[in-house]
């Protein structure tokens, strides 16, 4: 447990709520693919949606380490619910990094109070290549407005979000000339040219909406641009690095859920004159999983603390995104096999949980991309 008393109290409240409410809510909302309004409202009331928002803007002012602990706890109980929260944080972090004081005062108190944020980064042709965005921003000097045209895919929370951060290339400029814009859905009406469509039925994270965003000459005032024109890349890469620490924490929480449920199953499962746990090979599988997950978690905490110390943490974020998610996948697969043939039954959640853990190595930058990033740091370190 962390040293911070306030954070410890919050984690205990989430655990209590998880046991009392989230287990039953999961059965309804996750299986039916419904957005968990009740759970989201509770998290907002507990201040979780404002966890990383500075105090002066209505939040709790906690940092990456606190967010990692909350991520692990939420993901343990309900991975899809965690994904809703972490997608919200991506939008929050871009506004914190790039927004003016006026913009922060306009958006962050609302987000801290529970208005949901979404971050439109991924483009259909881009995937994990954050620079490949087919949304273009064209500025009109007379109206002082930008016209946004293009589309985004796999945008989490898009159907529920009040505050949507979208990245776009500036027309006629080079590849890295990208800005982030806020589309405020609380202005009274849906912007002209703004469309939302579902990506389709999912195998996992069913309660969270993954949507395609269409922009056809959507007009936003220049005051909605976050930061200086063309300098958005730096702010949203910081947000992604912050998020990668959280995804590492998420994957560990998800794997730990499988670990504890399998442990109980193996200690109760009678076979060959004893229990499945009595087999040394079973004990060794659990021992290896526990050791690897513990080490991966130490890496997550170390990266988070470097972020909170305002040091460059982007390399460490890639380390833990890669190591934690790969470790979680390896441990979960080995432990899930303990359930035998139950894995394939739709009456049990094991297959969905495996799929969800697999996906942690894909979003927030594919793990192969993380290896590319780490390789670049190595080349820089050794003078290539």
C-alpha positions as CSV (number, residue, x, y, z in Angstrom):
1,X,0.0,0.0,0.0
2,X,1.2,3.6,-0.6
3,X,2.3,5.9,2.2
4,X,-0.2,8.6,1.5
5,X,-3.1,8.3,4.0
6,X,-5.7,10.0,1.8
7,X,-4.8,7.6,-1.1
8,X,-4.9,4.6,1.2
9,X,-8.4,5.6,2.3
10,X,-9.5,6.0,-1.3
11,X,-8.2,2.6,-2.3
12,X,-10.0,1.0,0.7
13,X,-13.2,2.7,-0.4
14,X,-12.8,1.5,-4.0
15,X,-12.1,-2.1,-2.7
16,X,-15.2,-2.0,-0.5
17,X,-17.3,-0.7,-3.3
18,X,-15.8,-3.3,-5.6
19,X,-16.9,-6.1,-3.4
20,X,-20.3,-4.7,-2.6
21,X,-21.4,-3.2,-5.9
22,X,-19.0,-3.7,-8.8
23,X,-19.2,-7.5,-8.9
24,X,-23.0,-7.4,-9.4
25,X,-22.9,-4.4,-11.7
26,X,-20.3,-6.1,-13.9
27,X,-22.7,-9.0,-14.4
28,X,-25.3,-6.6,-15.9
29,X,-23.4,-3.8,-17.6
30,X,-20.4,-5.6,-18.9
31,X,-22.3,-8.5,-20.4
32,X,-24.9,-6.3,-22.0
33,X,-22.4,-3.7,-23.2
34,X,-24.0,-0.9,-21.3
35,X,-22.2,2.2,-20.0
36,X,-21.9,1.9,-16.2
37,X,-23.5,5.2,-15.2
38,X,-24.0,4.2,-11.6
39,X,-20.3,3.3,-11.1
40,X,-19.1,6.3,-13.0
41,X,-21.2,8.6,-10.8
42,X,-19.8,7.0,-7.7
43,X,-16.2,7.4,-8.9
44,X,-17.0,11.1,-9.6
45,X,-18.4,11.6,-6.1
46,X,-15.3,10.0,-4.6
47,X,-13.1,12.5,-6.5
48,X,-11.5,9.8,-8.8
49,X,-12.3,11.8,-12.0
50,X,-10.4,14.7,-10.5
51,X,-7.6,12.7,-9.0
52,X,-4.8,14.1,-11.2
53,X,-6.3,17.5,-11.7
54,X,-4.5,20.3,-9.7
55,X,-6.3,21.5,-6.6
56,X,-6.7,25.1,-8.0
57,X,-8.8,23.6,-10.8
58,X,-11.1,21.6,-8.5
59,X,-9.2,18.3,-8.3
60,X,-7.2,16.3,-5.7
61,X,-3.8,17.3,-7.1
62,X,-2.4,13.8,-6.9
63,X,0.1,12.5,-9.4
64,X,1.1,9.5,-11.5
65,X,1.9,7.2,-8.5
66,X,-1.6,7.7,-7.0
67,X,-3.1,7.2,-10.5
68,X,-1.2,3.9,-10.8
69,X,-2.5,2.6,-7.5
70,X,-6.1,3.5,-8.4
71,X,-5.7,2.0,-11.9
72,X,-4.5,-1.3,-10.5
73,X,-7.4,-1.4,-8.0
74,X,-10.1,-0.4,-10.5
75,X,-8.8,-2.8,-13.2
76,X,-8.9,-5.6,-10.6
77,X,-12.6,-5.2,-10.2
78,X,-13.6,-4.0,-13.7
79,X,-11.2,-3.5,-16.5
80,X,-13.8,-1.7,-18.7
81,X,-14.6,0.8,-15.9
82,X,-10.9,1.5,-15.5
83,X,-10.6,2.1,-19.3
84,X,-13.4,4.7,-19.1
85,X,-11.4,6.5,-16.4
86,X,-8.0,6.3,-18.0
87,X,-9.4,7.6,-21.3
88,X,-10.8,10.6,-19.4
89,X,-7.4,11.2,-17.9
90,X,-5.7,11.3,-21.3
91,X,-7.9,14.3,-22.2
92,X,-7.3,15.8,-18.8
93,X,-3.5,15.5,-19.1
94,X,-3.4,17.2,-22.5
95,X,-5.4,20.2,-21.1
96,X,-3.1,20.3,-18.1
97,X,0.0,20.3,-20.2
98,X,-1.0,22.6,-23.0
99,X,-4.0,24.6,-21.9
100,X,-3.9,28.2,-20.8
101,X,-5.0,29.2,-17.3
102,X,-8.3,30.3,-18.8
103,X,-8.8,27.0,-20.6
104,X,-7.9,25.0,-17.5
105,X,-10.5,27.0,-15.5
106,X,-13.1,26.4,-18.2
107,X,-12.7,22.7,-18.6
108,X,-10.9,21.0,-15.6
109,X,-13.4,21.8,-12.8
110,X,-16.1,20.3,-14.9
111,X,-14.0,17.2,-15.6
112,X,-13.1,16.9,-11.9
113,X,-16.8,17.0,-11.0
114,X,-17.4,14.0,-13.3
115,X,-18.0,15.4,-16.8
116,X,-16.4,12.8,-19.0
117,X,-13.5,13.5,-21.3
118,X,-12.4,11.8,-24.5
119,X,-9.2,12.0,-26.5
120,X,-9.4,11.6,-30.3
121,X,-5.9,10.6,-31.3
122,X,-6.0,7.4,-33.3
123,X,-6.7,7.6,-37.0
124,X,-7.8,4.7,-39.2
125,X,-4.6,4.8,-41.2
126,X,-2.3,5.6,-38.3
127,X,-2.8,3.1,-35.5
128,X,0.0,3.6,-33.0
129,X,1.7,6.2,-35.3
130,X,0.5,9.3,-33.5
131,X,1.8,11.6,-36.2
132,X,-0.4,10.0,-38.9
133,X,-3.6,11.7,-38.5
134,X,-6.0,12.4,-41.3
135,X,-7.8,15.2,-39.5
136,X,-6.9,18.5,-41.0
137,X,-7.3,21.9,-39.5
138,X,-7.7,24.9,-41.8
139,X,-7.7,28.4,-40.2
140,X,-9.9,31.2,-41.4
141,X,-8.4,34.6,-40.5
142,X,-11.7,36.5,-40.8
143,X,-13.7,34.3,-38.4
144,X,-10.8,33.3,-36.2
145,X,-12.0,29.7,-36.5
146,X,-10.5,26.4,-37.6
147,X,-12.4,24.0,-39.8
148,X,-11.7,20.4,-38.8
149,X,-12.2,17.6,-41.4
150,X,-11.3,13.9,-41.2
151,X,-12.0,11.0,-38.8
152,X,-10.7,9.3,-35.7
153,X,-11.3,5.7,-34.7
154,X,-11.3,3.7,-31.4
155,X,-12.1,6.9,-29.4
156,X,-13.1,5.8,-25.9
157,X,-16.0,7.6,-24.1
158,X,-17.0,9.5,-27.3
159,X,-20.7,8.8,-26.8
160,X,-20.7,10.1,-23.2
161,X,-18.0,12.8,-23.3
162,X,-18.8,16.4,-22.7
163,X,-15.2,17.5,-23.4
164,X,-13.4,16.0,-26.4
165,X,-9.8,16.7,-27.3
166,X,-9.0,16.1,-30.9
167,X,-5.6,16.2,-32.7
168,X,-5.3,17.6,-36.2
169,X,-2.6,18.5,-38.8
170,X,-2.5,22.1,-40.0
171,X,-3.2,22.3,-43.7
172,X,-0.1,23.0,-45.7
173,X,2.4,22.4,-42.9
174,X,4.9,19.6,-42.2
175,X,4.2,16.3,-40.5
176,X,4.8,17.4,-36.9
177,X,2.7,20.5,-37.1
178,X,-0.1,19.2,-35.1
179,X,-2.4,20.9,-32.6
180,X,-4.9,19.7,-30.1
181,X,-8.4,21.2,-30.1
182,X,-11.2,21.0,-27.6
183,X,-14.7,20.3,-28.8
184,X,-17.1,21.3,-26.0
185,X,-20.3,19.3,-26.2
186,X,-22.0,21.3,-23.5
187,X,-22.5,24.3,-25.8
188,X,-26.1,23.4,-26.3
189,X,-26.1,21.5,-29.6
190,X,-24.0,19.0,-31.5
191,X,-21.6,20.8,-33.8
192,X,-22.5,20.8,-37.5
193,X,-20.6,18.1,-39.3
194,X,-19.9,16.1,-36.1
195,X,-20.9,12.4,-36.3
196,X,-20.3,9.4,-34.0
197,X,-20.6,5.8,-35.0
198,X,-19.8,2.5,-33.3
199,X,-16.8,0.5,-34.2
200,X,-18.8,-2.7,-33.7
201,X,-19.4,-5.4,-31.2
202,X,-16.4,-6.1,-28.9
203,X,-15.0,-9.2,-27.3
204,X,-13.8,-7.2,-24.2
205,X,-14.3,-3.9,-22.4
206,X,-17.9,-4.1,-23.5
207,X,-19.1,-1.4,-21.1
208,X,-16.8,1.2,-22.6
209,X,-17.7,2.8,-25.9
210,X,-15.1,2.6,-28.7
211,X,-16.4,4.9,-31.5
212,X,-15.4,6.5,-34.8
213,X,-15.6,10.2,-34.9
214,X,-16.4,11.9,-38.2
215,X,-15.5,15.6,-38.7
216,X,-16.8,17.4,-41.8
217,X,-15.8,21.1,-41.7
218,X,-16.5,21.2,-37.9
219,X,-15.9,24.8,-36.8
220,X,-14.0,25.6,-33.6
221,X,-12.8,29.0,-32.5
222,X,-9.1,29.5,-32.1
223,X,-9.6,29.8,-28.4
224,X,-10.3,26.1,-28.4
225,X,-6.8,25.3,-29.6
226,X,-4.6,24.0,-26.7
227,X,-1.2,25.6,-26.7
228,X,0.6,27.3,-29.6
229,X,-0.3,26.4,-33.2
230,X,1.5,23.3,-34.3
231,X,3.0,22.4,-30.9
232,X,0.4,19.8,-29.8
233,X,2.7,16.8,-30.4
234,X,4.7,17.4,-27.3
235,X,1.7,17.8,-25.0
236,X,-0.1,14.7,-26.2
237,X,3.0,12.6,-26.2
238,X,3.4,13.5,-22.5
239,X,-0.2,12.5,-22.0
240,X,0.4,9.1,-23.7
241,X,3.6,8.5,-21.6
242,X,1.6,9.3,-18.5
243,X,-1.1,6.9,-19.7
244,X,1.4,4.1,-20.4
245,X,2.3,3.9,-16.7
246,X,-1.4,3.5,-16.0
247,X,-1.8,0.8,-18.6
248,X,1.0,-1.1,-16.9
249,X,-0.8,-0.8,-13.6
250,X,-4.1,-1.8,-15.2
251,X,-2.6,-5.0,-16.7
252,X,-1.2,-6.0,-13.3
253,X,-4.5,-5.5,-11.6
254,X,-6.3,-7.5,-14.2
255,X,-3.8,-10.4,-13.9
256,X,-3.9,-10.3,-10.1
257,X,-7.7,-10.8,-10.3
258,X,-7.1,-14.0,-12.3
259,X,-4.3,-15.0,-9.9
260,X,-6.5,-14.8,-6.7
261,X,-9.5,-16.4,-8.3
262,X,-7.4,-19.3,-9.6
263,X,-5.7,-19.6,-6.2
264,X,-9.0,-20.2,-4.5
265,X,-10.1,-22.6,-7.2
266,X,-6.9,-24.7,-7.0
267,X,-7.1,-24.9,-3.2
268,X,-10.7,-26.2,-3.4
269,X,-10.4,-28.4,-6.6
270,X,-10.2,-32.0,-5.5
271,X,-8.2,-34.4,-7.7
272,X,-5.9,-37.4,-7.4
273,X,-6.5,-37.8,-3.7
274,X,-5.8,-34.2,-2.8
275,X,-6.2,-30.7,-4.3
276,X,-4.8,-29.2,-7.4
277,X,-2.8,-26.8,-5.1
278,X,-1.0,-29.9,-3.6
279,X,0.8,-30.4,-6.9
280,X,4.3,-28.8,-6.8
281,X,4.0,-27.8,-10.4
282,X,0.9,-25.8,-9.6
283,X,2.6,-24.1,-6.7
284,X,5.6,-23.2,-8.9
285,X,3.3,-21.7,-11.5
286,X,1.8,-19.4,-8.9
287,X,5.2,-18.6,-7.4
288,X,6.5,-17.6,-10.8
289,X,3.5,-15.4,-11.5
290,X,3.6,-13.7,-8.1
291,X,7.4,-13.0,-8.4
292,X,7.1,-11.6,-11.9
293,X,4.0,-9.4,-11.2
294,X,5.7,-8.0,-8.1
295,X,8.8,-7.0,-10.0
296,X,6.7,-5.5,-12.8
297,X,4.7,-3.5,-10.2
298,X,7.9,-2.0,-8.7
299,X,8.8,-0.8,-12.2
300,X,5.4,0.9,-12.5
301,X,5.8,2.7,-9.2
302,X,9.4,3.7,-10.1
303,X,8.3,5.2,-13.4
304,X,5.4,7.0,-11.7
305,X,7.6,8.5,-9.1
306,X,10.0,9.8,-11.7
307,X,7.0,11.4,-13.5
308,X,5.9,13.0,-10.2
309,X,9.4,14.3,-9.6
310,X,9.0,16.3,-12.9
311,X,11.9,14.4,-14.5
312,X,11.9,13.0,-18.1
313,X,10.0,9.7,-17.6
314,X,9.1,8.8,-21.2
315,X,11.7,6.0,-21.5
316,X,10.6,4.5,-18.2
317,X,6.9,4.7,-19.3
318,X,7.8,2.6,-22.4
319,X,9.7,0.2,-20.2
320,X,6.8,-0.5,-17.9
321,X,4.2,-0.4,-20.6
322,X,6.1,-3.2,-22.3
323,X,7.3,-5.2,-19.3
324,X,4.1,-5.0,-17.2
325,X,1.7,-5.9,-20.0
326,X,3.8,-8.7,-21.3
327,X,4.3,-10.0,-17.8
328,X,0.6,-9.8,-17.0
329,X,-0.2,-11.7,-20.2
330,X,2.3,-14.4,-19.5
331,X,1.1,-14.8,-15.9
332,X,-2.6,-14.7,-16.8
333,X,-2.3,-17.4,-19.5
334,X,-0.3,-19.7,-17.2
335,X,-2.8,-19.3,-14.3
336,X,-6.0,-19.4,-16.4
337,X,-5.1,-22.8,-17.6
338,X,-5.8,-24.0,-14.0
339,X,-9.5,-23.7,-14.7
340,X,-9.4,-26.3,-17.4
341,X,-12.3,-26.7,-19.7
342,X,-14.2,-23.9,-18.0
343,X,-12.2,-21.4,-19.9
344,X,-14.3,-21.9,-23.1
345,X,-17.7,-21.6,-21.4
346,X,-19.5,-18.3,-21.8
347,X,-20.9,-18.7,-18.2
348,X,-17.4,-17.9,-16.9
349,X,-15.4,-14.7,-17.6
350,X,-12.0,-16.2,-18.1
351,X,-11.7,-16.0,-21.9
352,X,-12.9,-12.4,-21.9
353,X,-10.3,-11.5,-19.2
354,X,-7.5,-13.1,-21.3
355,X,-8.6,-11.1,-24.3
356,X,-8.7,-7.8,-22.3
357,X,-5.2,-8.4,-20.9
358,X,-4.0,-9.2,-24.5
359,X,-5.3,-5.8,-25.6
360,X,-3.3,-3.9,-23.0
361,X,-0.3,-4.5,-25.2
362,X,-2.0,-2.8,-28.1
363,X,-3.5,0.5,-27.0
364,X,-1.6,3.5,-25.7
365,X,1.0,2.6,-28.3
366,X,1.5,-1.0,-29.4
367,X,4.2,-2.9,-27.5
368,X,6.2,-3.2,-30.7
369,X,6.2,0.6,-30.9
370,X,7.4,0.7,-27.3
371,X,10.4,-1.5,-28.3
372,X,11.1,1.0,-31.1
373,X,11.0,3.9,-28.6
374,X,13.3,2.0,-26.2
375,X,15.7,1.3,-29.1
376,X,15.9,5.0,-29.9
377,X,16.8,5.8,-26.3
378,X,19.5,3.1,-26.4
379,X,20.9,4.5,-29.7
380,X,21.0,8.0,-28.0
381,X,22.7,6.6,-24.9
382,X,25.4,4.8,-26.7
383,X,26.1,7.5,-29.2
384,X,24.6,6.1,-32.4
